[in-house]
């Protein structure tokens, strides 16, 4: 029996305030629901739960798409599902690359045998829509345009409202990564003519990680059913997975993650109770207050102000603040998690998530108060309380415009 | 807002006795653990939990393999991980095909660009090892031999103890599907010289579905690192996933399913407390008693007696018993789930799982008592109590040999 000590202690992780790029805080009702004893994945009672999940996912995606499901994996599994089902060897795909997740999409396109027509811009900048239009008009057949709606590595909020019809005019599908946007800012799959949109449970849906919502338009389904080659993934093959999710078929494909499905249903139910408009306003309000506080401390917003995500604020550090030391103090002395930078932004920025249950007045006040303490030690000229004051001013302005 | 009614009720699935091919019953300690608030997937406290999970997985796989992880998906995701990482286009793979899961392996090999050298035998029969030896000796270069240790669709317990060295003598890897065996019957990865072995959480580990244990030998890792082409899956690419699981590296790949990891740790801890030998004996004892009871009712074992799994009993129905009616009565009147047949066995057999927490004296007695009731209605000559008596006799014989 290799490497096995005699006893393992009770699980007792510390209590954290999760303000990183995900997972976000999970509502006690969702946690409690996961303790529900299991039924089988083909039990009629479970199939009814799946129906409700589909109904709620369609509502949150704002779509009537029949093929709307939760992929049995995390957000990257849903990204791979979109790519490997819609892209075949030889297909050319326009990919907006301005951070980790656009880069990841491009890697998946390549691994699917597709050719990437990349639009690369500096991390922190949005993808210019006129460049996409230019490529569609001049570069010959394009199978799909893939964009990240909310780039988790930079906090950029990509506009894409008018892109769908343009793609369709040129015979291309529109694929959208909504991992850090769904449930936090508007995502209107039908109104924006998106063909494939996916997300993850652990961001603005405030459910533990392990499932990933995905929806395909009729146009995407037609592409899927007219493939020349089989999808390279069996596990993620939507022609097979869809049969399990379709009433009247319910063909066994793989065992659905039962407890995670319970959790997702409860998380979606909480969102349904709050309402999308109220939820989006809450995310907007808290992020504006946070940003005002951060700016008072000397942090500076990375993306252009109008394209900064309310769900994830990406800020560069004041030069007198050391990234690793300050994040370590936040985690160990205050039990607060924020995210560091990735790639070219490593060591230079923080990514602060206010997503779902993490987007609260308490989160903003607690984080700013902790940062006040930390900054007052390393920058003695710092006058205590100024970030809290700035944030409170922002709250008042937002509540009484 | 399409298709959304105004309210969703509290989740209240019925209480089931899960005696199908999985998911199995989950211990209350595992359910409770899933309610633990989350920490981040890069939190040092979570990395320590991952270390413990790896340690316990190595123990249950009986291996020292460094690359021993939980794949972020269900059992089929782990199957696909093994295949897409080890098989490249043009590789020839010997696959034992005697049920759904051997067939699935073959499909995945094909989708990876490999060529299947299939050994097809009737569903319910084991794969003859001498056929594998013959192919290895005569059929030219073989990249891998893939076998299902516990065929969930037929209840066949495949022997493979001496196959590893034979594969290695001919330059082939040995890939083993242990989805319905790991934690229920011995799986000795190192002693049997298995190169890739995978399982699922919802069978004999009695954890909810959503993660899938996987281990690669050094030989498999060498094959992986010397690939000519990149793995076609980004999500399941073990060269990337392994870096997240490796101490000192911990490179972010995708967000680990935190709550499911909590659950898996607790499920493994329960197995560790019970001990493998005691656990295997429990599975053996309960399955023998169940089988004696089923035979007394007129059911007949499908696989050869010596190769019938203690974790999943596959029996053909007496001709006077209608499959759908009887399973529906079991589910709706007794709240007991058993599995029906798949493929050529549909309508003809039942698959009764006694896995992990489902493998108890109460499960056996409750199921047989329910079947006594059902059988007494459709076969009036049936004398009540005979299956219980037969099962009890078997328990006594097992306890006092």
Interface residues (C-beta under 8 A of the other chain):
Chain A: X1 X2 X3 X4 X5 X8 X11 X13 X14 X15 X16 X18 X20 X22 X23 X25 X26 X31 X32 X33 X34 X35 X36 X37 X38 X39 X40 X41 X43 X44 X45 X46 X49 X52 X55 X56 X58 X59 X62 X63 X64 X72 X73 X74 X75 X76 X77 X79 X80 X84 X104 X107 X108 X111 X112 X200 X202 X208 X209 X210 X230 X231 X232 X233 X234 X235 X252 X253 X254 X255 X256 X257 X258 X259 X260 X262 X263 X265 X266 X269 X272 X276 X331 X337 X342
Chain B: X1 X2 X3 X4 X5 X8 X11 X13 X14 X15 X16 X18 X20 X22 X23 X25 X26 X31 X32 X33 X34 X35 X36 X37 X38 X39 X40 X41 X43 X45 X46 X49 X52 X55 X56 X58 X59 X62 X63 X64 X72 X73 X74 X75 X76 X77 X79 X80 X84 X104 X107 X108 X111 X112 X200 X202 X208 X209 X210 X230 X231 X232 X233 X234 X235 X252 X253 X254 X255 X256 X257 X258 X259 X260 X262 X263 X265 X266 X269 X272 X276 X331 X337 X342
